[in-house]
Amino acid sequence: MRLKAIGRIVFTKAEDVYRVKADIEHFGSFDTTSPMQRAFGGHTLMRKDGCEHMRERRAMVGAFEPSLLHNHWQTEFDALTETLLDELAQLTTVDLFPALAVPLSAGYLKLVLGIEQATDAQLFRWAQALIRGAMNAGLDPEIFQESDQANSEMNECLDQMIERHLRNPNCSVLSVMVNQPDPIPLSQIRTNMKICIGGAVVETRDAVLSTLYGLLSNPEQLRYSIDQNAWDRVCEEGLRWMAPIQASPRIVKKSLVMRGVNIPKGETVMAIQASANHDEDIWDQPHLFNPQREPHGNQAFGDGSHQCLGGNIYRLLVSKAVLPKLFERFPALSLVNQKAVKFTGFAFRGPTSLPVNLR
């Protein structure tokens, strides 16, 4: 349907959301006119299609090879999680938003991206500036000033880290990109690293918190998950139940009709993966958090050529490190006040706090 309030046609059914992301004949991502161009200091791979998009995507893919997930990243994530849980062990009641989700998201991202020089506070400040700039449809100059400043700081950080990675390569995204035999241009390395920062640090924080809230507010599901060691299912259900990024834009490349609605060429449309993940034709009582439900692919990480590269590495972090270690260390973990937990945001959505009793 067309929503006059936002001037967009939106797709909400799982079948249609999938088509918008996978039907490259009718829908694409190429766009040089959106505020994202200014906000990210260049034309990112998220707004490209075809060979150009694939070349920049392949420049990163080496950091996400299946062999690295279990032979390298698993060890790194275990160590990061243990360190954070050691700090929690000194407390009795704590808000997991600042105490766990923020340092976990930042620490994980710095490892995977290869930008250890950045501070946690910088990563979240940069991400917020990028997000605000990308959504600056009114072209407010003050909002762009924030993203311009963030771009300047990120470029300085990235350039310093590139020098280190050229001397001492490792498995991180930045190191993999700059050590390619035929690397993509520096401008594209920078802008595509900013895509990772702008999405992943906030997305990871919110997804971890939403999943924990889903578990802790459903004690019977928590018991099942612990008894069955069903952390893979819990991770997937958390992504389905509360998609951390709720909507994605696409450009109509060729006019078509879907469900009786004429969709003209050149229109910007919105695929609402949050709604697709609650499609009643696929899931029974989708509003309930239930890791025992029959598995069915959710769309939290997208589909098609623009499917998020970091999906499996997030799953590794959460299902193999964070969830099992957290509940092993704190088996009596419980919410302080379930009704006090509030969710905010649309493009990015998650709890604003998560106070818990550790014992």
Residue pairs with C-beta under 8 A, 6 or more apart in sequence:
1 9
1 10
1 261
2 8
2 9
2 10
2 261
3 9
3 10
6 270
8 268
8 269
8 270
9 261
9 263
9 267
9 269
9 270
10 247
10 269
10 270
10 271
10 272
11 17
11 19
11 20
11 258
11 269
11 270
11 271
11 272
11 276
12 272
12 275
12 276
13 275
13 276
13 279
13 281
14 276
14 277
14 279
14 281
14 282
14 299
15 279
16 258
16 259
16 271
16 276
17 271
17 272
17 273
17 275
17 276
17 299
18 276
18 299
18 303
19 27
19 258
20 27
20 250
20 269
20 271
21 27
21 248
21 250
21 271
21 299
21 302
21 303
21 304
21 306
21 307
22 303
22 304
24 49
24 253
24 304
24 305
25 253
25 254
26 252
26 253
26 254
26 256
27 250
27 251
27 252
27 253
27 269
28 49
28 250
28 251
28 253
29 46
29 47
29 48
29 49
29 53
29 250
29 251
29 306
30 47
30 48
30 49
30 50
30 251
31 37
31 47
31 251
31 268
32 43
32 47
34 47
34 134
34 249
35 133
35 134
35 135
35 136
35 137
35 139
35 144
36 44
36 46
36 47
36 133
36 134
37 43
37 47
38 133
38 136
38 144
38 147
39 129
39 130
39 132
39 133
39 134
39 136
39 144
39 147
40 130
40 133
40 134
40 147
40 151
40 191
40 194
40 195
40 198
41 147
41 148
41 151
41 155
41 190
41 191
41 194
42 187
42 188
42 190
42 191
43 191
44 191
44 192
44 194
44 195
45 53
45 56
45 57
45 188
45 191
45 192
45 195
46 195
46 306
48 56
49 305
53 305
53 306
54 305
55 184
56 184
56 188
56 192
57 305
57 309
59 176
59 177
59 180
59 183
59 184
59 189
59 192
60 173
60 176
60 177
60 192
60 309
61 309
62 176
63 112
63 171
63 172
63 173
63 175
63 176
64 309
64 310
64 312
64 313
66 312
68 171
69 312
69 313
69 316
70 316
72 171
73 111
73 112
73 171
73 313
73 316
73 317
74 316
74 320
74 321
76 111
77 108
77 111
77 316
77 317
77 320
77 321
77 322
78 321
78 325
80 104
80 107
80 108
80 111
80 321
81 104
81 321
81 322
81 325
81 326
82 325
84 100
84 103
84 104
84 107
85 325
85 326
85 329
85 330
87 99
88 94
88 99
88 100
88 329
88 330
88 358
89 329
89 358
91 99
91 358
92 357
92 358
92 359
93 336
93 355
93 356
93 357
93 358
94 100
94 355
94 356
94 358
95 353
95 354
95 355
95 356
96 209
96 212
96 354
96 355
96 356
97 205
97 209
97 351
97 352
97 353
97 354
100 208
100 326
101 204
101 205
101 206
101 208
101 209
101 354
102 120
102 124
102 205
103 120
104 204
104 205
104 208
104 317
104 322
105 200
105 201
105 202
105 204
105 205
105 208
106 120
106 123
106 124
106 201
107 120
108 204
108 317
109 115
109 123
109 196
109 197
109 200
109 201
109 204
110 116
110 118
110 123
111 172
112 172
112 173
112 200
112 310
112 313
113 172
113 173
113 174
113 193
113 196
113 197
113 200
114 161
114 165
114 170
114 172
114 173
114 174
114 175
115 157
115 158
115 161
115 172
115 174
115 193
115 197
116 161
117 157
117 160
117 161
118 126
118 157
122 153
122 157
123 197
123 201
124 201
124 202
125 150
126 150
126 153
126 154
126 194
126 197
126 198
127 197
127 198
127 199
127 201
127 202
128 202
129 146
129 147
129 149
129 150
130 147
130 150
130 194
130 197
130 198
131 198
131 202
131 347
131 348
132 143
132 146
132 147
133 143
133 144
133 146
133 147
133 150
134 198
135 347
136 143
136 144
136 147
151 194
154 190
154 193
154 194
154 197
155 190
158 174
158 189
158 190
158 193
161 174
162 174
162 178
162 186
162 189
165 172
165 174
165 175
165 178
165 179
166 178
166 179
169 175
169 179
173 193
173 196
174 189
174 193
177 183
177 184
177 189
177 192
177 193
178 189
183 189
184 192
196 310
199 245
199 308
200 310
200 314
202 244
202 348
203 244
203 245
203 348
204 244
204 314
204 317
205 350
206 242
206 244
206 345
206 348
206 349
206 350
206 351
207 238
207 239
207 242
207 244
207 300
207 314
207 318
207 350
208 318
208 322
209 350
209 351
209 354
210 238
210 241
210 242
210 244
210 343
210 349
210 350
210 351
211 234
211 235
211 237
211 238
211 239
211 241
211 242
211 318
211 323
212 326
212 354
213 335
213 341
213 351
213 354
214 221
214 237
214 238
214 241
214 242
214 289
215 221
215 222
215 225
215 234
215 238
215 289
216 222
216 333
216 334
216 335
216 338
216 356
217 289
217 335
217 338
217 341
218 288
218 289
218 290
221 289
221 290
221 291
221 292
222 327
224 230
224 291
224 292
225 231
225 233
225 234
225 291
225 323
225 327
226 327
226 331
229 324
230 291
230 292
231 318
231 319
231 320
231 323
231 324
232 315
232 319
233 291
233 292
233 295
234 291
234 319
234 323
235 315
235 318
235 319
235 323
236 291
236 295
236 298
236 315
237 289
237 290
237 291
237 293
238 289
238 318
239 277
239 298
239 300
239 301
240 277
240 283
240 286
240 298
240 300
241 277
241 286
241 289
242 274
242 343
242 349
242 350
243 273
243 274
243 277
243 298
243 299
243 300
243 349
244 300
244 348
244 349
244 350
245 273
245 300
245 347
245 348
245 349
246 272
246 273
246 274
246 345
246 346
246 347
246 348
246 349
247 270
247 271
247 272
247 273
247 274
247 346
247 347
248 270
248 271
248 273
248 302
248 306
249 268
249 269
249 270
249 271
250 268
250 269
250 270
250 271
251 266
251 267
251 268
251 269
252 263
252 264
252 265
252 266
252 267
252 268
252 269
253 265
254 265
255 262
255 263
255 264
255 265
256 263
257 263
263 269
273 299
273 300
273 302
274 349
276 298
276 299
277 283
277 286
277 298
277 299
277 300
278 286
278 287
279 286
280 286
282 296
283 293
283 296
284 293
301 307
301 308
301 310
301 311
301 314
302 308
326 333
327 333
330 358
330 359
332 357
332 358
332 359
333 356
333 357
333 358
334 356
334 357
335 341
335 354
335 355
335 356
335 357
336 355
336 356
336 357
337 355
340 353
340 355
341 351
341 352
341 353
341 354
341 355
342 351
342 352
342 353
343 349
343 350
343 351
343 352
344 350
344 352
